Amino acid sequence: MSNLRGAINTSQFEQGIKKLDVRDFIFQLEPEEAPFVALLNKVRKESTKDVEFFWFEDRLVGKYTAISKTTNSVGYTAAATSLVVDDADIFLPYDIVKNTRTDEVMLVTAVNVATNTITVRRGWGYTPAAAIQDDDPMFKLGNAQKEGWTAPESMVTTKSRLSNYIQIFSRTVELTTTANAVSTYGGNRRNYERKKVALELKRDLESQLLFGEPKLDTSEGEPRYQTGGLLYFLKKGGSPNLNGNGKRMNKTAFDMFLRDAFTYGSSEKILIASPMIIGQINSFAEPYLKTDDGVKKSWGIRFQTYVNAFGTLQLISSRQFVGAYSGWGIVIDPKEIVYRYLEGLDFKLSTDIQPPNTHKLLDEYHGQCGLEVHLAPKHAYIYNVTDTEN
């Protein structure tokens, strides 16, 4: 111990004697970012009694095909009656098919599915027969039977069976009874960590339901499951898509993309996308913005709904779309999405699950769930967009 002489300044204070000026709040860098999980409150929610769940999808018999590449790469003459198409399986005898490039209508008299060949009567309408080119679009109109006909062969589509797995999510909070009893800034430490872990789990669930791929892994004895996300089912099912080609989107390309995105399903859909894409869509309105003379306190555009001739699109910005996914966005039809959870095991917080002979506190958030995505053509996605000008 030593003596202090003269006026005492703060540099001479004993270590630890000063009361710290600490705000009684702990700031978090990342806010709650799970807009799709929040959206799940508005979609169907159904339990499942197995770790793998199934559904069937069906589509109408196709209406369009095209002339397949011919060996001479020239096509067919106006007299040719045997035509190879990309998909002959959409035809039955006496279907009417139209070449939409030449307007010629033909009557199908025979179908060979094995060779994708149809036999036709040429010029079966007002428009005369004309030469057919490779890749000419062929549009099936209807079926024309003669008077006193015999009922034709039946043709229906096969149903597609799809499936997904539930995934077991778990996050814990553990601290000693001593640590729980100590007073800390930010309030009770156990409660604080519970809230933070809940946000992290919500963020993990969001990432999985957007970008996951279905998987059953039995390599470790006990099975482990991964649930497939939206993007997996959209890519697999052939959803309409817009490739930004490494450039900014323009309004014309975006509107044409929406034409395809709204071909099937609801007239109101939701776009969950990166902040960059949402910003680019907002910028479409800037050329139409008018301002009055004088000083403006604010200027700019922010809208959450995009309307065009094909439908109405709600815009949701998600910070899940960052890094490799910063140029991505997903258009969803909420009516075709189902949140599935293992019966009795939806998300919940289990408290005080520690062994009785330990002086620790253990809490766990856990849930077993997955996603059911119907009819990929009713949804759509955007990818490979950047801020580089065209």
Backbone hydrogen bonds, N-H to C=O, Kabsch-Sander energy under -0.5 kcal/mol:
donor,donor_aa,acceptor,acceptor_aa,energy
12,Q,9,N,-1.8
13,F,10,T,-1.3
17,I,14,E,-2.1
20,L,18,K,-0.5
22,V,20,L,-1.2
25,F,23,R,-2.2
27,F,25,F,-0.6
33,E,31,P,-0.5
38,A,34,A,-2.1
39,L,35,P,-1.8
40,L,36,F,-1.2
41,N,38,A,-1.3
42,K,39,L,-2.4
43,V,40,L,-0.9
44,R,337,I,-0.9
46,E,339,Y,-2.5
48,T,341,Y,-2.2
53,F,164,N,-2.4
55,W,162,L,-2.2
57,E,160,S,-2.5
65,T,138,M,-2.1
67,I,136,D,-2.3
68,S,84,V,-2.4
73,S,70,T,-1.3
76,Y,132,I,-2.6
80,A,77,T,-0.9
83,L,81,T,-0.6
83,L,118,I,-2.8
85,V,83,L,-0.5
85,V,116,N,-2.7
86,D,66,A,-2.5
90,I,87,D,-0.7
91,F,88,A,-1.8
94,Y,108,V,-3.9
95,D,92,L,-1.6
96,I,142,G,-3.3
97,V,106,M,-2.5
98,K,139,F,-2.7
99,N,104,E,-2.7
100,T,98,K,-0.9
100,T,137,P,-1.6
103,D,99,N,-2.6
106,M,97,V,-3.0
107,L,121,R,-1.5
108,V,95,D,-3.0
108,V,106,M,-0.5
109,T,119,T,-3.3
110,A,119,T,-1.3
112,N,117,T,-3.0
113,V,111,V,-0.6
116,N,112,N,-0.6
116,N,113,V,-0.6
117,T,112,N,-2.2
118,I,83,L,-2.8
119,T,110,A,-2.5
120,V,81,T,-2.6
121,R,107,L,-2.1
122,R,120,V,-0.6
124,W,105,V,-2.2
124,W,121,R,-0.6
125,G,123,G,-2.1
132,I,76,Y,-2.7
135,D,67,I,-1.7
136,D,133,Q,-1.7
138,M,65,T,-2.8
139,F,98,K,-2.9
139,F,137,P,-0.5
140,K,63,K,-3.2
140,K,138,M,-0.5
141,L,96,I,-3.3
141,L,139,F,-0.5
144,A,94,Y,-3.0
145,Q,143,N,-0.6
149,W,146,K,-1.2
160,S,57,E,-2.7
162,L,55,W,-3.1
162,L,160,S,-0.6
164,N,53,F,-1.9
166,I,51,V,-2.6
167,Q,369,C,-2.5
169,F,167,Q,-0.8
169,F,367,G,-3.0
171,R,365,Y,-2.3
173,V,363,D,-2.4
175,L,361,L,-1.8
177,T,359,H,-1.8
180,N,176,T,-2.1
181,A,177,T,-1.1
181,A,178,T,-0.6
182,V,178,T,-1.0
182,V,179,A,-0.6
187,G,184,T,-1.0
192,Y,188,N,-2.3
193,E,189,R,-2.6
194,R,190,R,-2.0
195,K,191,N,-2.1
196,K,192,Y,-2.2
197,V,193,E,-2.7
198,A,194,R,-2.2
199,L,195,K,-1.8
200,E,196,K,-2.2
201,L,197,V,-2.7
202,K,198,A,-2.0
203,R,199,L,-2.2
204,D,200,E,-2.4
205,L,201,L,-2.6
206,E,202,K,-2.1
207,S,203,R,-2.3
208,Q,204,D,-2.4
209,L,205,L,-2.6
210,L,206,E,-1.2
211,F,207,S,-2.8
212,G,208,Q,-2.2
215,K,226,Q,-2.0
217,D,224,R,-2.8
218,T,216,L,-0.5
221,G,218,T,-1.3
222,E,220,E,-1.5
224,R,217,D,-2.2
226,Q,215,K,-2.4
229,G,212,G,-2.9
230,L,209,L,-2.7
231,L,210,L,-2.3
233,F,229,G,-1.6
234,L,230,L,-2.3
235,K,231,L,-2.4
236,K,232,Y,-2.5
237,G,233,F,-2.0
238,G,235,K,-0.9
239,S,234,L,-2.6
242,L,381,Y,-1.9
244,G,242,L,-0.7
244,G,383,Y,-3.3
246,G,384,N,-2.6
247,K,244,G,-1.7
247,K,384,N,-0.6
248,R,388,T,-2.2
254,F,250,N,-2.2
255,D,251,K,-2.6
256,M,252,T,-2.0
257,F,253,A,-1.9
258,L,254,F,-2.1
259,R,255,D,-1.5
260,D,256,M,-1.3
261,A,257,F,-2.4
262,F,258,L,-2.1
263,T,260,D,-1.4
269,K,312,T,-2.5
270,I,332,I,-2.3
271,L,314,Q,-3.4
272,I,270,I,-0.6
272,I,330,I,-2.7
273,A,271,L,-0.6
273,A,316,I,-2.3
274,S,328,W,-1.7
278,I,274,S,-2.4
279,G,275,P,-2.3
280,Q,276,M,-2.1
281,I,277,I,-2.3
282,N,278,I,-2.1
283,S,279,G,-1.7
284,F,280,Q,-0.6
284,F,281,I,-1.2
285,A,282,N,-1.4
286,E,283,S,-1.3
288,Y,285,A,-1.6
289,L,286,E,-1.6
306,Y,313,L,-3.1
307,V,305,T,-0.5
308,N,311,G,-2.0
311,G,308,N,-0.6
312,T,267,S,-2.9
313,L,306,Y,-3.0
314,Q,269,K,-2.7
314,Q,312,T,-0.5
315,L,304,Q,-3.2
316,I,271,L,-2.8
318,S,273,A,-2.8
321,F,318,S,-1.2
322,V,320,Q,-1.6
325,Y,322,V,-2.4
326,S,323,G,-1.8
328,W,325,Y,-1.6
329,G,382,I,-1.9
330,I,272,I,-2.8
331,V,380,A,-2.8
332,I,270,I,-3.0
332,I,330,I,-0.5
336,E,333,D,-2.6
337,I,334,P,-1.3
338,V,372,E,-2.6
339,Y,44,R,-2.9
340,R,338,V,-0.6
340,R,370,G,-2.3
341,Y,46,E,-1.5
342,L,368,Q,-2.5
343,E,48,T,-2.8
345,L,342,L,-3.1
348,K,366,H,-1.9
350,S,348,K,-0.6
350,S,364,E,-3.3
351,T,349,L,-0.6
353,I,362,L,-2.8
358,T,355,P,-1.4
360,K,358,T,-1.1
361,L,175,L,-3.1
363,D,173,V,-2.6
364,E,350,S,-2.9
365,Y,171,R,-2.9
366,H,348,K,-2.2
366,H,364,E,-0.5
367,G,169,F,-1.8
368,Q,345,L,-2.3
369,C,167,Q,-1.7
370,G,340,R,-2.9
372,E,338,V,-2.6
373,V,371,L,-0.5
374,H,336,E,-2.9
374,H,372,E,-0.6
378,K,375,L,-2.4
379,H,376,A,-2.2
380,A,331,V,-2.2
381,Y,240,P,-1.7
382,I,329,G,-3.0
383,Y,242,L,-2.5
385,V,327,G,-1.1
386,T,247,K,-1.6
